[in-house]
Amino acid sequence: MPAPAPLSPRRLLGRFVPPRHLPAGRLDVLPGIGLPAPVGRLVGVPREASLGRIGSLEVRLARTVGEVKRAQELRYRVFYEEMSAIADARAIMTRRDSDAYDAICDHILVIDHAVLEPKPFGKGRPKIVGTYRVLRQSVAERHDGFYSAGEYDLTPLLDRHRGLEFLELGRSCVLPAWRGKRTVELLWQGVWAYVLHHRIDAMIGCASLEGTDPRRLALPLSFLHHNCAASPEWSVRALADRYAAMDRIAPEAIDPRAALQALPPLIKGYLRIGAKVGDGAVVDHQFGTTDVFIVMPVAGISPRYVAFYGADAGRRAS
């Protein structure tokens, strides 16, 4: 058995970084005067930060600590109750999917204003039905890196593209009753508006296929490997101790139609936009998935999608 790959300085340092928690909110006690608090409005997120709207559905950033926690509850329902993720004691007690990265990420939400959730006191609040978690490189580097660095060696990619700003996408999910075109369109509207606002050069992240046996996923993994591999300039390789081969079926033996049908909708959506995949898959036993690395240089995004959402993200602007 080969020796485990040595930890990079960043990953080694990360073992000694105290756990991060949701940043304190802000409670306004008087006009212009606020106090830090574990609930309330998130510092630094403008109250009017709406990114788009279709009918009763709106996409915007989470504005309060409570909204982040509600997004975590949504993730728990999808990942742990609907899918096959394994909850630890904390997740079971809180009924939330949470980790330290939530404290430094922005959270894109799709909210249905036509459906109100009850509150213990006061009137109901519009329901959060979809979410995306995003992490800018400039923020990640002030802490202990990207989430996906736990599965893939990102250092060569970041070194090749010094001066560019990367954005990591993750924890994407939508409640079953809202998994239609409008909700997905608004999530991508939110991501695109965020990309333009922060002048992002490339999007990265892990995308998942359900199941932890790569042999049973040989068809979609092989299709991605042979047809959707990133160029050497943008490629990323799975960490040596987590690497699972994707090249399991010869190209001539692959049925493209069957392979595409076997891919999750999110990955197919990425591919339509122009995304490519890295080298090697990674089995994530906690979430019951096999992950692949997605990379999308903004300059390489399909022009028809740029035209659809608008070069200024104004198509669905509210």
C-alpha positions in Angstrom: 0.0 0.0 0.0 1.5 3.4 -1.0 2.3 5.8 1.8 -0.3 8.6 2.3 0.3 11.8 0.5 1.9 14.4 2.7 -0.3 17.2 3.9 0.2 20.6 2.3 1.1 23.4 4.6 -2.4 24.9 4.2 -4.1 21.6 5.1 -1.7 21.0 8.0 -2.4 24.4 9.3 -6.1 23.8 9.0 -5.9 21.1 11.6 -4.9 23.7 14.2 -7.4 26.4 13.2 -10.1 26.8 15.8 -13.6 25.8 14.5 -15.4 28.7 12.8 -19.0 29.6 13.7 -21.6 31.7 11.9 -20.5 35.3 12.1 -22.5 37.4 14.5 -25.5 39.2 13.1 -26.3 42.8 13.9 -29.4 44.0 15.8 -30.3 47.6 15.1 -31.3 49.2 18.4 -31.5 52.8 17.1 -31.2 54.3 13.6 -27.5 53.9 12.7 -26.7 52.1 16.0 -26.4 48.3 16.1 -25.0 45.7 18.4 -23.3 42.4 17.4 -25.6 39.4 18.2 -25.8 35.7 17.4 -28.9 36.4 15.5 -30.0 39.3 13.3 -28.8 40.8 10.1 -25.5 39.6 8.7 -22.8 42.3 8.7 -21.7 43.3 5.2 -24.8 42.0 3.3 -27.0 44.9 2.0 -30.6 44.6 2.9 -31.7 45.2 -0.7 -29.4 42.6 -2.3 -32.0 41.0 -4.5 -30.5 39.2 -7.6 -33.6 38.4 -9.6 -37.3 37.3 -9.5 -39.8 35.2 -11.4 -43.3 35.5 -10.1 -43.4 34.7 -6.4 -39.8 33.4 -6.5 -36.9 35.6 -5.6 -33.2 34.9 -5.6 -30.9 36.8 -3.2 -28.1 36.4 -0.7 -28.9 35.4 2.9 -29.2 38.5 4.9 -29.4 37.2 8.4 -27.9 34.5 10.6 -31.4 32.9 10.8 -31.6 32.7 7.0 -28.3 30.8 6.9 -29.6 28.4 9.5 -32.8 27.9 7.5 -30.6 27.1 4.4 -28.8 24.5 6.6 -32.1 23.0 7.5 -33.1 22.8 3.8 -29.8 21.1 3.1 -30.4 18.6 5.9 -33.8 17.7 4.5 -32.4 17.0 1.1 -29.0 15.5 1.9 -29.9 13.5 5.0 -33.6 12.8 4.9 -34.1 12.4 1.1 -30.7 11.2 0.0 -28.2 8.9 1.9 -25.9 11.2 3.8 -24.9 10.0 7.2 -25.6 12.5 10.0 -23.4 12.9 12.9 -24.7 13.7 16.4 -24.6 17.4 15.9 -26.5 17.3 12.7 -29.1 15.0 14.2 -29.6 17.3 17.2 -29.8 20.5 15.2 -31.5 19.0 12.1 -29.1 21.2 10.1 -26.3 20.4 7.6 -23.5 22.7 8.8 -19.8 22.9 8.8 -17.1 25.6 9.5 -17.2 26.8 5.9 -20.7 28.2 6.4 -19.1 31.0 8.4 -17.1 32.4 5.6 -19.3 31.6 2.6 -22.1 33.6 1.1 -25.4 31.8 0.7 -27.6 32.3 -2.4 -31.2 31.6 -1.6 -34.4 31.1 -3.7 -37.4 32.2 -1.7 -41.0 31.6 -2.5 -43.0 34.6 -1.2 -46.3 32.8 -1.9 -45.6 30.2 0.8 -45.2 31.3 4.4 -43.6 29.3 7.1 -45.0 29.8 10.6 -42.9 31.5 13.3 -43.2 31.0 17.0 -44.1 34.7 17.3 -45.3 37.1 14.7 -46.4 36.6 11.1 -45.0 33.9 8.9 -41.9 34.3 6.7 -41.5 33.4 3.0 -40.2 29.8 2.5 -36.6 29.1 1.4 -36.8 26.5 -1.3 -33.3 26.4 -2.9 -29.8 27.3 -2.0 -26.2 27.5 -3.2 -23.1 28.1 -1.1 -20.4 30.2 -2.7 -16.8 30.9 -1.5 -14.5 33.5 -3.1 -10.8 32.8 -3.4 -9.9 36.1 -1.7 -12.0 35.0 1.3 -10.8 31.4 1.3 -7.1 32.5 1.4 -7.7 34.5 4.5 -8.8 31.3 6.3 -7.7 27.8 5.4 -8.6 27.4 1.8 -11.4 25.9 -0.3 -13.6 23.1 0.8 -12.8 21.0 -2.3 -9.1 21.0 -1.3 -10.0 18.2 1.0 -10.6 16.0 -2.1 -8.5 17.6 -4.9 -5.0 19.2 -5.1 -5.9 22.7 -6.1 -2.4 24.2 -5.6 -1.2 23.6 -9.2 -4.4 25.1 -10.7 -4.2 28.2 -8.5 -0.5 28.6 -9.1 -1.0 28.5 -12.9 -3.6 31.2 -12.7 -2.2 33.7 -10.2 -4.1 36.9 -10.4 -7.4 35.3 -11.3 -10.3 35.1 -8.8 -11.8 31.7 -8.4 -15.3 31.0 -6.9 -16.1 27.7 -5.3 -19.7 26.4 -5.7 -21.2 23.9 -3.3 -24.1 22.5 -1.3 -26.6 23.1 -4.1 -30.0 21.8 -3.4 -33.7 22.5 -4.0 -36.8 21.1 -2.2 -38.6 18.4 -4.3 -41.8 20.4 -4.9 -39.8 23.3 -6.4 -37.4 21.3 -8.6 -38.5 22.9 -11.8 -37.1 25.1 -14.5 -37.9 28.4 -12.7 -36.1 27.6 -9.5 -33.0 26.3 -11.2 -33.0 29.2 -13.6 -33.2 31.6 -10.6 -30.3 29.8 -8.8 -28.2 30.3 -11.9 -29.3 33.9 -12.2 -28.1 34.4 -8.7 -24.8 32.7 -9.3 -24.2 34.7 -12.6 -25.1 38.0 -10.9 -22.7 37.2 -8.1 -19.9 36.2 -10.6 -20.3 39.6 -12.4 -20.5 41.6 -9.2 -17.3 40.1 -7.7 -15.5 39.9 -11.1 -15.0 36.1 -10.9 -12.7 34.5 -13.5 -13.5 30.9 -12.9 -15.9 28.7 -11.0 -14.8 25.4 -9.4 -16.3 22.8 -7.0 -17.2 19.2 -6.4 -20.3 17.7 -8.0 -21.8 14.4 -6.9 -23.1 11.2 -8.4 -25.2 9.2 -5.9 -23.5 6.0 -4.7 -20.1 5.1 -3.2 -19.0 2.3 -5.6 -17.2 3.8 -8.7 -17.6 0.4 -10.4 -21.3 0.9 -10.5 -20.8 4.4 -11.9 -18.4 3.2 -14.6 -20.6 4.5 -17.5 -21.1 8.1 -16.4 -17.6 8.4 -15.0 -16.0 7.0 -18.2 -18.1 9.3 -20.3 -17.0 12.3 -18.3 -13.3 11.2 -18.5 -13.3 10.6 -22.2 -15.5 13.5 -23.4 -15.4 16.3 -20.8 -11.9 16.3 -19.4 -10.4 19.8 -18.6 -7.4 20.9 -20.6 -4.0 20.6 -18.8 -4.1 24.3 -18.1 -7.3 23.9 -16.1 -7.1 20.3 -14.9 -7.1 19.3 -11.2 -6.2 15.8 -9.9 -7.8 14.0 -6.9 -5.6 13.7 -3.9 -3.5 10.5 -4.1 -5.1 8.9 -1.1 -8.6 9.5 -2.3 -8.1 9.0 -6.1 -10.6 6.7 -7.8 -10.1 6.1 -11.5 -12.8 7.4 -13.9 -11.4 5.6 -17.0 -13.3 2.3 -16.6 -14.9 1.7 -20.0 -13.2 2.2 -23.4 -14.5 5.1 -25.4 -15.9 3.0 -28.2 -17.9 0.9 -25.7 -19.8 3.9 -24.2 -23.4 4.6 -25.1 -23.5 8.5 -24.9 -27.3 8.6 -24.5 -27.3 6.1 -21.7 -24.3 7.9 -20.1 -26.1 11.3 -20.1 -29.2 9.8 -18.7 -27.1 8.4 -15.8 -25.7 11.8 -14.9 -27.4 14.0 -12.3 -29.2 17.1 -13.6 -26.7 19.4 -11.9 -23.7 17.9 -13.7 -25.6 17.9 -17.0 -26.4 21.6 -16.4 -22.7 22.3 -15.8 -21.7 20.6 -19.0 -24.3 22.5 -21.0 -22.8 25.8 -19.7 -19.3 24.7 -20.7 -17.8 23.1 -17.6 -15.1 20.4 -17.7 -14.1 17.8 -15.2 -10.8 17.1 -13.4 -8.8 13.9 -13.2 -10.1 11.2 -10.8 -13.2 10.8 -8.7 -13.5 10.8 -4.9 -15.8 8.7 -2.8 -17.5 10.7 -0.1 -18.9 8.1 2.4 -20.5 10.7 4.7 -22.7 12.0 1.9 -23.1 8.6 0.1 -21.7 10.0 -3.2 -18.9 9.8 -5.7 -17.6 13.3 -6.5 -16.0 14.8 -9.6 -14.3 18.1 -9.9 -15.9 20.8 -12.0 -14.1 23.8 -13.5 -15.7 26.5 -15.5 -13.6 29.5 -16.7 -16.0 32.4 -17.1 -14.5 33.2 -20.5 -15.4 29.7 -21.7 -19.1 29.8 -20.7 -21.4 29.1 -23.6 -22.4 32.4 -25.3 -26.0 31.3 -25.4 -26.1 31.1 -21.6 -24.5 34.5 -21.3 -27.1 35.9 -23.7 -29.9 34.1 -21.8 -29.0 35.6 -18.4 -27.7 38.8 -19.8 -24.2 40.1 -20.0 -25.1 42.3 -17.0 -27.3 39.6 -15.3 -30.2 41.8 -15.9 -32.7 39.4 -17.5 -34.4 38.5 -14.2 -33.4 41.5 -12.2 -36.1 42.6 -9.9 
